[in-house]
Amino acid sequence: MLNVDLENELIEFKARLEFKQEELLRMVHEINILHVSKVVTALATADLLRESLEELEQILEKYK
């Protein structure tokens, strides 16, 4: 049962990650249209990655 719960959480996490990826692609497109600095894009990407890693760590911690 534990493995099923972990698998379900990881599937949900993957879906949230894919949604964040789509958001990031839209944001990058908008940034390119507005000619905003690539530094802004890098910072936004790093922030989303940090959030995703923290979320993944929390999920894995529950199943240790």
All heavy atoms as TSV, in Angstrom:
chain	resi	resn	atom	element	x	y	z
A	1	MET	N	N	0.829	-1.201	0.000
A	1	MET	CA	C	0.000	0.000	0.000
A	1	MET	C	C	0.867	1.257	0.000
A	1	MET	O	O	0.545	2.227	-0.643
A	1	MET	CB	C	-0.918	-0.042	1.229
A	1	MET	CG	C	-1.947	1.046	1.227
A	1	MET	SD	S	-3.116	0.750	-0.116
A	1	MET	CE	C	-4.320	1.946	0.266
A	2	LEU	N	N	1.981	1.197	0.735
A	2	LEU	CA	C	2.879	2.338	0.812
A	2	LEU	C	C	3.419	2.696	-0.573
A	2	LEU	O	O	3.464	3.860	-0.949
A	2	LEU	CB	C	4.027	2.023	1.777
A	2	LEU	CG	C	4.997	3.140	2.093
A	2	LEU	CD1	C	4.273	4.263	2.836
A	2	LEU	CD2	C	6.140	2.622	2.925
A	3	ASN	N	N	3.807	1.666	-1.337
A	3	ASN	CA	C	4.333	1.912	-2.678
A	3	ASN	C	C	3.269	2.508	-3.595
A	3	ASN	O	O	3.578	3.346	-4.435
A	3	ASN	CB	C	4.880	0.622	-3.288
A	3	ASN	CG	C	6.198	0.219	-2.670
A	3	ASN	OD1	O	6.887	1.032	-2.065
A	3	ASN	ND2	N	6.542	-1.033	-2.811
A	4	VAL	N	N	2.029	2.081	-3.440
A	4	VAL	CA	C	0.935	2.614	-4.262
A	4	VAL	C	C	0.709	4.080	-3.927
A	4	VAL	O	O	0.540	4.911	-4.819
A	4	VAL	CB	C	-0.361	1.794	-4.052
A	4	VAL	CG1	C	-1.537	2.450	-4.740
A	4	VAL	CG2	C	-0.160	0.374	-4.550
A	5	ASP	N	N	0.730	4.406	-2.629
A	5	ASP	CA	C	0.548	5.801	-2.215
A	5	ASP	C	C	1.681	6.674	-2.746
A	5	ASP	O	O	1.434	7.773	-3.256
A	5	ASP	CB	C	0.485	5.912	-0.690
A	5	ASP	CG	C	-0.777	5.302	-0.111
A	5	ASP	OD1	O	-1.771	5.153	-0.866
A	5	ASP	OD2	O	-0.770	4.977	1.085
A	6	LEU	N	N	2.906	6.185	-2.635
A	6	LEU	CA	C	4.056	6.937	-3.141
A	6	LEU	C	C	3.948	7.109	-4.645
A	6	LEU	O	O	4.164	8.212	-5.177
A	6	LEU	CB	C	5.363	6.233	-2.776
A	6	LEU	CG	C	6.645	6.846	-3.348
A	6	LEU	CD1	C	6.797	8.297	-2.924
A	6	LEU	CD2	C	7.852	6.024	-2.928
A	7	GLU	N	N	3.594	6.047	-5.342
A	7	GLU	CA	C	3.454	6.128	-6.797
A	7	GLU	C	C	2.386	7.149	-7.178
A	7	GLU	O	O	2.600	7.964	-8.083
A	7	GLU	CB	C	3.097	4.760	-7.370
A	7	GLU	CG	C	3.016	4.755	-8.884
A	7	GLU	CD	C	2.710	3.373	-9.455
A	7	GLU	OE1	O	2.743	2.380	-8.724
A	7	GLU	OE2	O	2.430	3.321	-10.664
A	8	ASN	N	N	1.262	7.146	-6.475
A	8	ASN	CA	C	0.196	8.114	-6.765
A	8	ASN	C	C	0.658	9.544	-6.521
A	8	ASN	O	O	0.376	10.439	-7.315
A	8	ASN	CB	C	-1.044	7.807	-5.929
A	8	ASN	CG	C	-1.757	6.567	-6.411
A	8	ASN	OD1	O	-1.618	6.159	-7.559
A	8	ASN	ND2	N	-2.515	5.953	-5.523
A	9	GLU	N	N	1.378	9.745	-5.420
A	9	GLU	CA	C	1.884	11.094	-5.140
A	9	GLU	C	C	2.879	11.546	-6.196
A	9	GLU	O	O	2.888	12.709	-6.602
A	9	GLU	CB	C	2.513	11.158	-3.751
A	9	GLU	CG	C	1.482	11.253	-2.662
A	9	GLU	CD	C	1.975	12.002	-1.456
A	9	GLU	OE1	O	2.481	13.129	-1.610
A	9	GLU	OE2	O	1.838	11.444	-0.361
A	10	LEU	N	N	3.728	10.632	-6.643
A	10	LEU	CA	C	4.714	10.981	-7.673
A	10	LEU	C	C	4.035	11.273	-9.011
A	10	LEU	O	O	4.465	12.164	-9.750
A	10	LEU	CB	C	5.758	9.879	-7.815
A	10	LEU	CG	C	6.709	9.729	-6.620
A	10	LEU	CD1	C	7.611	8.520	-6.824
A	10	LEU	CD2	C	7.518	10.991	-6.400
A	11	ILE	N	N	2.961	10.575	-9.312
A	11	ILE	CA	C	2.201	10.852	-10.540
A	11	ILE	C	C	1.574	12.244	-10.460
A	11	ILE	O	O	1.633	13.022	-11.419
A	11	ILE	CB	C	1.128	9.765	-10.773
A	11	ILE	CG1	C	1.797	8.450	-11.174
A	11	ILE	CG2	C	0.118	10.202	-11.829
A	11	ILE	CD1	C	0.879	7.244	-11.172
A	12	GLU	N	N	1.007	12.565	-9.294
A	12	GLU	CA	C	0.424	13.904	-9.107
A	12	GLU	C	C	1.506	14.982	-9.178
A	12	GLU	O	O	1.304	16.046	-9.761
A	12	GLU	CB	C	-0.302	13.970	-7.765
A	12	GLU	CG	C	-1.562	13.130	-7.727
A	12	GLU	CD	C	-2.158	13.033	-6.331
A	12	GLU	OE1	O	-1.662	13.696	-5.397
A	12	GLU	OE2	O	-3.134	12.277	-6.174
A	13	PHE	N	N	2.671	14.694	-8.584
A	13	PHE	CA	C	3.789	15.631	-8.634
A	13	PHE	C	C	4.216	15.875	-10.074
A	13	PHE	O	O	4.454	17.006	-10.481
A	13	PHE	CB	C	4.966	15.086	-7.812
A	13	PHE	CG	C	6.228	15.886	-7.969
A	13	PHE	CD1	C	6.362	17.119	-7.357
A	13	PHE	CD2	C	7.275	15.409	-8.729
A	13	PHE	CE1	C	7.520	17.867	-7.499
A	13	PHE	CE2	C	8.436	16.137	-8.880
A	13	PHE	CZ	C	8.562	17.376	-8.260
A	14	LYS	N	N	4.286	14.808	-10.857
A	14	LYS	CA	C	4.677	14.932	-12.273
A	14	LYS	C	C	3.685	15.816	-13.020
A	14	LYS	O	O	4.082	16.657	-13.829
A	14	LYS	CB	C	4.748	13.549	-12.921
A	14	LYS	CG	C	5.182	13.603	-14.368
A	14	LYS	CD	C	5.248	12.213	-14.978
A	14	LYS	CE	C	5.674	12.322	-16.425
A	14	LYS	NZ	N	4.785	11.668	-17.324
A	15	ALA	N	N	2.404	15.655	-12.735
A	15	ALA	CA	C	1.386	16.487	-13.392
A	15	ALA	C	C	1.569	17.953	-13.011
A	15	ALA	O	O	1.479	18.837	-13.871
A	15	ALA	CB	C	-0.009	16.005	-13.015
A	16	ARG	N	N	1.838	18.207	-11.724
A	16	ARG	CA	C	2.066	19.600	-11.296
A	16	ARG	C	C	3.321	20.159	-11.946
A	16	ARG	O	O	3.369	21.323	-12.350
A	16	ARG	CB	C	2.169	19.683	-9.773
A	16	ARG	CG	C	0.847	19.468	-9.066
A	16	ARG	CD	C	0.925	19.787	-7.593
A	16	ARG	NE	N	1.861	18.959	-6.858
A	16	ARG	CZ	C	1.613	17.757	-6.366
A	16	ARG	NH1	N	0.418	17.210	-6.536
A	16	ARG	NH2	N	2.536	17.099	-5.682
A	17	LEU	N	N	4.346	19.333	-12.075
A	17	LEU	CA	C	5.595	19.762	-12.705
A	17	LEU	C	C	5.379	20.090	-14.182
A	17	LEU	O	O	5.894	21.089	-14.688
A	17	LEU	CB	C	6.642	18.660	-12.541
A	17	LEU	CG	C	8.095	19.023	-12.739
A	17	LEU	CD1	C	8.505	20.144	-11.805
A	17	LEU	CD2	C	8.966	17.803	-12.509
A	18	GLU	N	N	4.594	19.269	-14.859
A	18	GLU	CA	C	4.292	19.539	-16.269
A	18	GLU	C	C	3.509	20.843	-16.415
A	18	GLU	O	O	3.743	21.615	-17.345
A	18	GLU	CB	C	3.525	18.375	-16.869
A	18	GLU	CG	C	4.394	17.147	-17.072
A	18	GLU	CD	C	3.614	15.897	-17.453
A	18	GLU	OE1	O	2.364	15.903	-17.367
A	18	GLU	OE2	O	4.257	14.901	-17.814
A	19	PHE	N	N	2.591	21.102	-15.477
A	19	PHE	CA	C	1.841	22.356	-15.507
A	19	PHE	C	C	2.786	23.541	-15.309
A	19	PHE	O	O	2.696	24.542	-16.023
A	19	PHE	CB	C	0.756	22.358	-14.424
A	19	PHE	CG	C	-0.012	23.637	-14.356
A	19	PHE	CD1	C	-0.982	23.927	-15.301
A	19	PHE	CD2	C	0.234	24.558	-13.357
A	19	PHE	CE1	C	-1.694	25.115	-15.253
A	19	PHE	CE2	C	-0.468	25.753	-13.299
A	19	PHE	CZ	C	-1.438	26.031	-14.245
A	20	LYS	N	N	3.721	23.421	-14.354
A	20	LYS	CA	C	4.697	24.493	-14.125
A	20	LYS	C	C	5.556	24.704	-15.364
A	20	LYS	O	O	5.903	25.832	-15.701
A	20	LYS	CB	C	5.578	24.174	-12.921
A	20	LYS	CG	C	4.864	24.299	-11.605
A	20	LYS	CD	C	5.794	23.939	-10.454
A	20	LYS	CE	C	5.068	23.997	-9.134
A	20	LYS	NZ	N	5.925	23.621	-8.006
A	21	GLN	N	N	5.892	23.623	-16.048
A	21	GLN	CA	C	6.693	23.730	-17.261
A	21	GLN	C	C	5.927	24.521	-18.323
A	21	GLN	O	O	6.495	25.385	-18.984
A	21	GLN	CB	C	7.046	22.343	-17.781
A	21	GLN	CG	C	7.878	22.366	-19.042
A	21	GLN	CD	C	8.167	20.969	-19.563
A	21	GLN	OE1	O	7.523	20.001	-19.174
A	21	GLN	NE2	N	9.132	20.865	-20.445
A	22	GLU	N	N	4.632	24.237	-18.467
A	22	GLU	CA	C	3.815	24.984	-19.425
A	22	GLU	C	C	3.745	26.452	-19.038
A	22	GLU	O	O	3.840	27.334	-19.901
A	22	GLU	CB	C	2.411	24.388	-19.495
A	22	GLU	CG	C	2.356	23.032	-20.162
A	22	GLU	CD	C	0.979	22.391	-20.066
A	22	GLU	OE1	O	0.005	23.095	-19.738
A	22	GLU	OE2	O	0.880	21.179	-20.324
A	23	GLU	N	N	3.589	26.735	-17.740
A	23	GLU	CA	C	3.573	28.121	-17.267
A	23	GLU	C	C	4.887	28.816	-17.607
A	23	GLU	O	O	4.892	29.949	-18.057
A	23	GLU	CB	C	3.386	28.177	-15.746
A	23	GLU	CG	C	1.996	27.977	-15.260
A	23	GLU	CD	C	1.917	28.124	-13.741
A	23	GLU	OE1	O	2.953	28.081	-13.047
A	23	GLU	OE2	O	0.801	28.283	-13.250
A	24	LEU	N	N	5.976	28.120	-17.379
A	24	LEU	CA	C	7.292	28.685	-17.649
A	24	LEU	C	C	7.468	28.981	-19.135
A	24	LEU	O	O	7.975	30.045	-19.508
A	24	LEU	CB	C	8.383	27.735	-17.156
A	24	LEU	CG	C	9.804	28.230	-17.263
A	24	LEU	CD1	C	9.995	29.506	-16.451
A	24	LEU	CD2	C	10.766	27.164	-16.789
A	25	LEU	N	N	7.028	28.074	-19.988
A	25	LEU	CA	C	7.142	28.308	-21.433
A	25	LEU	C	C	6.321	29.523	-21.864
A	25	LEU	O	O	6.768	30.322	-22.687
A	25	LEU	CB	C	6.711	27.058	-22.204
A	25	LEU	CG	C	7.656	25.867	-22.111
A	25	LEU	CD1	C	7.046	24.653	-22.800
A	25	LEU	CD2	C	9.012	26.200	-22.686
A	26	ARG	N	N	5.110	29.669	-21.291
A	26	ARG	CA	C	4.302	30.850	-21.601
A	26	ARG	C	C	4.994	32.127	-21.126
A	26	ARG	O	O	5.031	33.131	-21.830
A	26	ARG	CB	C	2.922	30.746	-20.940
A	26	ARG	CG	C	1.923	29.936	-21.711
A	26	ARG	CD	C	0.518	30.123	-21.170
A	26	ARG	NE	N	0.382	29.703	-19.779
A	26	ARG	CZ	C	0.118	28.462	-19.384
A	26	ARG	NH1	N	-0.049	27.515	-20.284
A	26	ARG	NH2	N	0.005	28.172	-18.115
A	27	MET	N	N	5.565	32.040	-19.922
A	27	MET	CA	C	6.244	33.204	-19.359
A	27	MET	C	C	7.459	33.581	-20.210
A	27	MET	O	O	7.692	34.757	-20.496
A	27	MET	CB	C	6.674	32.911	-17.930
A	27	MET	CG	C	7.282	34.100	-17.230
A	27	MET	SD	S	7.701	33.744	-15.529
A	27	MET	CE	C	8.922	32.468	-15.726
A	28	VAL	N	N	8.223	32.591	-20.638
A	28	VAL	CA	C	9.390	32.853	-21.479
A	28	VAL	C	C	8.953	33.510	-22.782
A	28	VAL	O	O	9.573	34.472	-23.253
A	28	VAL	CB	C	10.191	31.557	-21.747
A	28	VAL	CG1	C	11.200	31.743	-22.871
A	28	VAL	CG2	C	10.869	31.098	-20.473
A	29	HIS	N	N	7.857	33.030	-23.354
A	29	HIS	CA	C	7.340	33.631	-24.583
A	29	HIS	C	C	6.972	35.096	-24.349
A	29	HIS	O	O	7.332	35.967	-25.139
A	29	HIS	CB	C	6.132	32.841	-25.081
A	29	HIS	CG	C	5.517	33.407	-26.312
A	29	HIS	ND1	N	6.137	33.356	-27.542
A	29	HIS	CD2	C	4.345	34.067	-26.501
A	29	HIS	CE1	C	5.374	33.958	-28.433
A	29	HIS	NE2	N	4.279	34.391	-27.833
A	30	GLU	N	N	6.269	35.364	-23.246
A	30	GLU	CA	C	5.885	36.744	-22.934
A	30	GLU	C	C	7.112	37.614	-22.681
A	30	GLU	O	O	7.159	38.768	-23.111
A	30	GLU	CB	C	4.969	36.778	-21.715
A	30	GLU	CG	C	3.596	36.214	-21.988
A	30	GLU	CD	C	2.745	36.111	-20.737
A	30	GLU	OE1	O	3.122	36.671	-19.689
A	30	GLU	OE2	O	1.690	35.449	-20.817
A	31	ILE	N	N	8.095	37.059	-21.992
A	31	ILE	CA	C	9.319	37.811	-21.713
A	31	ILE	C	C	10.021	38.149	-23.020
A	31	ILE	O	O	10.504	39.269	-23.209
A	31	ILE	CB	C	10.234	37.024	-20.762
A	31	ILE	CG1	C	9.645	37.059	-19.347
A	31	ILE	CG2	C	11.648	37.565	-20.759
A	31	ILE	CD1	C	10.336	36.154	-18.355
A	32	ASN	N	N	10.060	37.205	-23.936
A	32	ASN	CA	C	10.708	37.470	-25.229
A	32	ASN	C	C	9.970	38.554	-25.997
A	32	ASN	O	O	10.589	39.391	-26.649
A	32	ASN	CB	C	10.792	36.185	-26.056
A	32	ASN	CG	C	11.868	35.254	-25.557
A	32	ASN	OD1	O	12.820	35.679	-24.912
A	32	ASN	ND2	N	11.719	33.979	-25.831
A	33	ILE	N	N	8.644	38.549	-25.911
A	33	ILE	CA	C	7.859	39.587	-26.585
A	33	ILE	C	C	8.168	40.957	-25.991
A	33	ILE	O	O	8.281	41.952	-26.701
A	33	ILE	CB	C	6.350	39.275	-26.483
A	33	ILE	CG1	C	6.008	38.074	-27.373
A	33	ILE	CG2	C	5.507	40.486	-26.875
A	33	ILE	CD1	C	4.588	37.574	-27.208
A	34	LEU	N	N	8.311	40.977	-24.653
A	34	LEU	CA	C	8.547	42.245	-23.968
A	34	LEU	C	C	10.021	42.636	-23.924
A	34	LEU	O	O	10.375	43.691	-23.407
A	34	LEU	CB	C	7.998	42.167	-22.532
A	34	LEU	CG	C	6.502	41.925	-22.420
A	34	LEU	CD1	C	6.128	41.696	-20.967
A	34	LEU	CD2	C	5.723	43.103	-22.995
A	35	HIS	N	N	10.870	41.770	-24.444
A	35	HIS	CA	C	12.315	42.011	-24.461
A	35	HIS	C	C	12.872	42.230	-23.049
A	35	HIS	O	O	13.705	43.095	-22.826
A	35	HIS	CB	C	12.660	43.202	-25.365
A	35	HIS	CG	C	12.194	43.027	-26.762
A	35	HIS	ND1	N	12.765	42.127	-27.631
A	35	HIS	CD2	C	11.174	43.601	-27.448
A	35	HIS	CE1	C	12.130	42.163	-28.784
A	35	HIS	NE2	N	11.157	43.045	-28.712
A	36	VAL	N	N	12.381	41.435	-22.113
A	36	VAL	CA	C	12.877	41.504	-20.744
A	36	VAL	C	C	14.169	40.699	-20.663
A	36	VAL	O	O	14.372	39.737	-21.411
A	36	VAL	CB	C	11.814	40.957	-19.765
A	36	VAL	CG1	C	12.325	40.927	-18.335
A	36	VAL	CG2	C	10.544	41.779	-19.859
A	37	SER	N	N	15.001	41.052	-19.750
A	37	SER	CA	C	16.305	40.424	-19.587
A	37	SER	C	C	16.217	38.908	-19.427
A	37	SER	O	O	15.302	38.382	-18.806
A	37	SER	CB	C	16.982	41.023	-18.354
A	37	SER	OG	O	18.097	40.290	-17.996
A	38	LYS	N	N	17.197	38.222	-19.974
A	38	LYS	CA	C	17.279	36.771	-19.808
A	38	LYS	C	C	17.549	36.411	-18.347
A	38	LYS	O	O	17.255	35.309	-17.910
A	38	LYS	CB	C	18.348	36.188	-20.719
A	38	LYS	CG	C	17.988	36.330	-22.186
A	38	LYS	CD	C	18.845	35.450	-23.036
A	38	LYS	CE	C	18.579	35.655	-24.509
A	38	LYS	NZ	N	17.241	35.376	-24.933
A	39	VAL	N	N	18.079	37.352	-17.586
A	39	VAL	CA	C	18.307	37.118	-16.160
A	39	VAL	C	C	16.974	36.883	-15.460
A	39	VAL	O	O	16.857	36.019	-14.591
A	39	VAL	CB	C	19.056	38.308	-15.523
A	39	VAL	CG1	C	19.125	38.173	-14.013
A	39	VAL	CG2	C	20.444	38.425	-16.116
A	40	VAL	N	N	15.949	37.619	-15.864
A	40	VAL	CA	C	14.622	37.441	-15.280
A	40	VAL	C	C	14.122	36.032	-15.568
A	40	VAL	O	O	13.578	35.352	-14.689
A	40	VAL	CB	C	13.629	38.500	-15.817
A	40	VAL	CG1	C	12.219	38.220	-15.351
A	40	VAL	CG2	C	14.072	39.889	-15.405
A	41	THR	N	N	14.322	35.564	-16.779
A	41	THR	CA	C	13.926	34.207	-17.147
A	41	THR	C	C	14.680	33.181	-16.311
A	41	THR	O	O	14.098	32.232	-15.798
A	41	THR	CB	C	14.203	33.947	-18.640
A	41	THR	OG1	O	13.556	34.951	-19.411
A	41	THR	CG2	C	13.712	32.584	-19.063
A	42	ALA	N	N	15.974	33.382	-16.160
A	42	ALA	CA	C	16.783	32.449	-15.377
A	42	ALA	C	C	16.337	32.420	-13.919
A	42	ALA	O	O	16.244	31.349	-13.309
A	42	ALA	CB	C	18.258	32.827	-15.473
A	43	LEU	N	N	16.043	33.575	-13.353
A	43	LEU	CA	C	15.597	33.637	-11.962
A	43	LEU	C	C	14.244	32.943	-11.786
A	43	LEU	O	O	14.029	32.220	-10.812
A	43	LEU	CB	C	15.520	35.085	-11.484
A	43	LEU	CG	C	16.860	35.783	-11.276
A	43	LEU	CD1	C	16.644	37.262	-10.982
A	43	LEU	CD2	C	17.650	35.125	-10.158
A	44	ALA	N	N	13.345	33.166	-12.711
A	44	ALA	CA	C	12.030	32.531	-12.630
A	44	ALA	C	C	12.157	31.018	-12.756
A	44	ALA	O	O	11.500	30.264	-12.024
A	44	ALA	CB	C	11.120	33.081	-13.726
A	45	THR	N	N	13.006	30.568	-13.652
A	45	THR	CA	C	13.229	29.142	-13.828
A	45	THR	C	C	13.833	28.528	-12.565
A	45	THR	O	O	13.386	27.478	-12.091
A	45	THR	CB	C	14.166	28.885	-15.022
A	45	THR	OG1	O	13.586	29.472	-16.190
A	45	THR	CG2	C	14.396	27.410	-15.251
A	46	ALA	N	N	14.818	29.189	-12.016
A	46	ALA	CA	C	15.461	28.689	-10.796
A	46	ALA	C	C	14.462	28.617	-9.646
A	46	ALA	O	O	14.476	27.660	-8.868
A	46	ALA	CB	C	16.636	29.585	-10.423
A	47	ASP	N	N	13.598	29.602	-9.544
A	47	ASP	CA	C	12.599	29.615	-8.480
A	47	ASP	C	C	11.629	28.445	-8.621
A	47	ASP	O	O	11.325	27.759	-7.648
A	47	ASP	CB	C	11.850	30.948	-8.488
A	47	ASP	CG	C	10.982	31.124	-7.266
A	47	ASP	OD1	O	11.478	30.886	-6.141
A	47	ASP	OD2	O	9.795	31.478	-7.422
A	48	LEU	N	N	11.151	28.205	-9.831
A	48	LEU	CA	C	10.243	27.079	-10.051
A	48	LEU	C	C	10.939	25.744	-9.781
A	48	LEU	O	O	10.347	24.838	-9.207
A	48	LEU	CB	C	9.694	27.100	-11.476
A	48	LEU	CG	C	8.607	28.131	-11.754
A	48	LEU	CD1	C	8.253	28.129	-13.238
A	48	LEU	CD2	C	7.373	27.854	-10.926
A	49	LEU	N	N	12.186	25.618	-10.174
A	49	LEU	CA	C	12.925	24.382	-9.915
A	49	LEU	C	C	13.120	24.164	-8.413
A	49	LEU	O	O	12.957	23.055	-7.915
A	49	LEU	CB	C	14.284	24.416	-10.621
A	49	LEU	CG	C	14.252	24.229	-12.121
A	49	LEU	CD1	C	15.637	24.475	-12.710
A	49	LEU	CD2	C	13.765	22.846	-12.486
A	50	ARG	N	N	13.442	25.228	-7.697
A	50	ARG	CA	C	13.626	25.132	-6.252
A	50	ARG	C	C	12.337	24.671	-5.584
A	50	ARG	O	O	12.329	23.765	-4.758
A	50	ARG	CB	C	14.069	26.474	-5.674
A	50	ARG	CG	C	14.298	26.463	-4.165
A	50	ARG	CD	C	14.498	27.867	-3.594
A	50	ARG	NE	N	13.486	28.813	-4.012
A	50	ARG	CZ	C	12.237	28.867	-3.527
A	50	ARG	NH1	N	11.841	28.000	-2.637
A	50	ARG	NH2	N	11.384	29.782	-3.955
A	51	GLU	N	N	11.218	25.292	-5.967
A	51	GLU	CA	C	9.923	24.906	-5.406
A	51	GLU	C	C	9.615	23.436	-5.699
A	51	GLU	O	O	9.136	22.710	-4.831
A	51	GLU	CB	C	8.805	25.779	-5.979
A	51	GLU	CG	C	8.808	27.197	-5.501
A	51	GLU	CD	C	7.753	28.045	-6.205
A	51	GLU	OE1	O	6.954	27.500	-6.993
A	51	GLU	OE2	O	7.751	29.265	-5.970
A	52	SER	N	N	9.893	23.008	-6.908
A	52	SER	CA	C	9.610	21.630	-7.296
A	52	SER	C	C	10.483	20.646	-6.537
A	52	SER	O	O	10.019	19.585	-6.115
A	52	SER	CB	C	9.799	21.453	-8.804
A	52	SER	OG	O	8.868	22.257	-9.495
A	53	LEU	N	N	11.744	20.985	-6.354
A	53	LEU	CA	C	12.631	20.102	-5.600
A	53	LEU	C	C	12.202	20.006	-4.143
A	53	LEU	O	O	12.223	18.924	-3.554
A	53	LEU	CB	C	14.077	20.595	-5.696
A	53	LEU	CG	C	14.769	20.330	-7.021
A	53	LEU	CD1	C	16.145	20.994	-7.043
A	53	LEU	CD2	C	14.898	18.841	-7.271
A	54	GLU	N	N	11.796	21.128	-3.561
A	54	GLU	CA	C	11.314	21.112	-2.177
A	54	GLU	C	C	10.077	20.226	-2.056
A	54	GLU	O	O	9.946	19.445	-1.107
A	54	GLU	CB	C	10.996	22.524	-1.704
A	54	GLU	CG	C	12.223	23.375	-1.450
A	54	GLU	CD	C	11.886	24.823	-1.126
A	54	GLU	OE1	O	10.688	25.193	-1.087
A	54	GLU	OE2	O	12.832	25.600	-0.896
A	55	GLU	N	N	9.176	20.336	-3.019
A	55	GLU	CA	C	7.967	19.517	-2.997
A	55	GLU	C	C	8.307	18.029	-3.123
A	55	GLU	O	O	7.766	17.196	-2.396
A	55	GLU	CB	C	7.036	19.945	-4.127
A	55	GLU	CG	C	5.718	19.221	-4.136
A	55	GLU	CD	C	4.803	19.671	-5.264
A	55	GLU	OE1	O	5.123	20.634	-5.987
A	55	GLU	OE2	O	3.751	19.032	-5.402
A	56	LEU	N	N	9.213	17.699	-4.019
A	56	LEU	CA	C	9.623	16.309	-4.193
A	56	LEU	C	C	10.283	15.776	-2.920
A	56	LEU	O	O	10.016	14.649	-2.501
A	56	LEU	CB	C	10.565	16.173	-5.390
A	56	LEU	CG	C	11.060	14.768	-5.711
A	56	LEU	CD1	C	9.886	13.826	-5.964
A	56	LEU	CD2	C	11.991	14.809	-6.905
A	57	GLU	N	N	11.128	16.578	-2.285
A	57	GLU	CA	C	11.766	16.165	-1.036
A	57	GLU	C	C	10.726	15.888	0.044
A	57	GLU	O	O	10.851	14.924	0.800
A	57	GLU	CB	C	12.747	17.236	-0.564
A	57	GLU	CG	C	14.011	17.295	-1.386
A	57	GLU	CD	C	14.895	18.485	-1.033
A	57	GLU	OE1	O	14.455	19.383	-0.285
A	57	GLU	OE2	O	16.033	18.507	-1.519
A	58	GLN	N	N	9.689	16.706	0.117
A	58	GLN	CA	C	8.627	16.501	1.105
A	58	GLN	C	C	7.890	15.187	0.843
A	58	GLN	O	O	7.590	14.438	1.778
A	58	GLN	CB	C	7.636	17.665	1.096
A	58	GLN	CG	C	8.205	18.944	1.651
A	58	GLN	CD	C	7.272	20.132	1.440
A	58	GLN	OE1	O	6.214	20.005	0.850
A	58	GLN	NE2	N	7.685	21.293	1.924
A	59	ILE	N	N	7.611	14.913	-0.416
A	59	ILE	CA	C	6.926	13.664	-0.765
A	59	ILE	C	C	7.782	12.474	-0.364
A	59	ILE	O	O	7.308	11.533	0.282
A	59	ILE	CB	C	6.608	13.615	-2.281
A	59	ILE	CG1	C	5.518	14.633	-2.634
A	59	ILE	CG2	C	6.187	12.208	-2.698
A	59	ILE	CD1	C	5.317	14.830	-4.118
A	60	LEU	N	N	9.052	12.498	-0.722
A	60	LEU	CA	C	9.934	11.367	-0.431
A	60	LEU	C	C	10.168	11.212	1.066
A	60	LEU	O	O	10.292	10.093	1.572
A	60	LEU	CB	C	11.250	11.524	-1.181
A	60	LEU	CG	C	11.142	11.471	-2.700
A	60	LEU	CD1	C	12.480	11.741	-3.350
A	60	LEU	CD2	C	10.570	10.146	-3.170
A	61	GLU	N	N	10.214	12.316	1.785
A	61	GLU	CA	C	10.411	12.276	3.228
A	61	GLU	C	C	9.262	11.533	3.926
A	61	GLU	O	O	9.466	10.808	4.900
A	61	GLU	CB	C	10.551	13.700	3.787
A	61	GLU	CG	C	10.942	13.770	5.235
A	61	GLU	CD	C	12.343	13.255	5.507
A	61	GLU	OE1	O	13.231	13.370	4.629
A	61	GLU	OE2	O	12.554	12.721	6.616
A	62	LYS	N	N	8.052	11.699	3.411
A	62	LYS	CA	C	6.881	11.037	4.000
A	62	LYS	C	C	6.986	9.524	3.922
A	62	LYS	O	O	6.413	8.814	4.724
A	62	LYS	CB	C	5.588	11.474	3.306
A	62	LYS	CG	C	5.141	12.842	3.699
A	62	LYS	CD	C	3.741	13.212	3.281
A	62	LYS	CE	C	3.187	12.691	2.018
A	62	LYS	NZ	N	1.917	13.316	1.613
A	63	TYR	N	N	7.727	9.013	2.942
A	63	TYR	CA	C	7.764	7.574	2.697
A	63	TYR	C	C	9.085	6.937	3.108
A	63	TYR	O	O	9.382	5.827	2.704
A	63	TYR	CB	C	7.445	7.286	1.231
A	63	TYR	CG	C	6.023	7.661	0.911
A	63	TYR	CD1	C	5.708	8.909	0.400
A	63	TYR	CD2	C	4.991	6.770	1.181
A	63	TYR	CE1	C	4.388	9.255	0.149
A	63	TYR	CE2	C	3.666	7.115	0.932
A	63	TYR	CZ	C	3.387	8.362	0.410
A	63	TYR	OH	O	2.084	8.717	0.164
A	64	LYS	N	N	9.864	7.635	3.908
A	64	LYS	CA	C	11.136	7.060	4.397
A	64	LYS	C	C	10.842	6.015	5.445
A	64	LYS	O	O	9.950	6.059	6.203
A	64	LYS	CB	C	12.018	8.136	5.000
A	64	LYS	CG	C	12.889	8.782	3.964
A	64	LYS	CD	C	13.901	9.646	4.649
A	64	LYS	CE	C	14.900	10.148	3.637
A	64	LYS	NZ	N	15.876	11.011	4.250
